[in-house]
Amino acid sequence: MQGSAVAHPNVALVKYWGKRKAAGNLPAAGSLSLTLGRLSTRTTVRLDSAAGEDRLNLNGRENRRDLGRVRDCLAPLRERAGNADAAAVESINDFPTGAGLASSASGMAALALSAAAALGVDHDRELVARAAMAGSGSAPRSLFGGVVALSINEAGEWRCRSLLGPDEWPLKVAVAVTDGGAKALDSRSAMERTRRSSPFYSAWLRGQDADLDDACRAVEQRDFEQLSELSERNCLKMHAAAMSARPPALYFNGATVECIHRIRALARAGSPVFFTVDAGPQVKAVCLPEALDEVTGALRQTPGVLRVLTAELGAGARLA
Ligand code: PMV
């Protein structure tokens, strides 16, 4: 009664920011992301009928704060398997946790798959995706590799799929880490606050379907320029909505802004690169392979950057 899985984080180019009202953890709109190889979460779930309660050990430490999410993720799997045994979850990230590097996405994807294996229901990939979604709205995307779209219709039916496999477009991602600590504001409460109080939230949502359609088209045509323009705009729209919540959700630090300017300067000078920022101060530069050295060099020299990680597109979550 044990399962192990590996999943990679993903970086959103069309962001998910805001849930549907009264619909569990379902996002209000679709999103598009790149699954990052190299950075990974490895999770093992052991079922123990004698243990009294679920336990989570994250990066070698007992963690009670995220147990609620873990149980949300396990619930649909337990129900399907008809097995309510307590679970001991051990999860390790080889990159900064809770700092805007989508550790919740890779964490919940790895958890859903490993728990499904422990419970003997991992053959049902739709169920695994539903469990990942219950843990984190961006997690189903980490079940898939390459460039991934999560689309949702009016009725709230959703589907996640890979648009291009990891080898079908050689995109590279440089991550400028500008703060090594955990973020002060978790995305779940920040997006809820944005939905409730930002004057820009409805405008943000209205644009999402068109942005997702345009991004899918740009990806299918491998149109880097089109994807750059759209991703940067979508990122800044999301942060504008978050920043205008009450109280504001401001994830940028000084180095975040410096990195954005550096990347824009490189792009103006002709390099195929664009930026995006998720719910944390780290900056992700997405580029074509020929620009990677120049981009990582420029980010390393930017004041406030602690280190630069690089990744290429990676595979979806898998049993380990
Ligand atoms: O799935 P969560 O709760 O970690 O929220 C993800 C929010 C963003 O990273 C900012 C956007 C996204 O689509 O991943």
Residues whose N, C-alpha, C, O or C-beta is under 5 A from the ligand:
A	BS01	PMV	A12 V14 K15 Y16 S31 S104 S136 G137 S138 A139 S187 R188 D278 A279
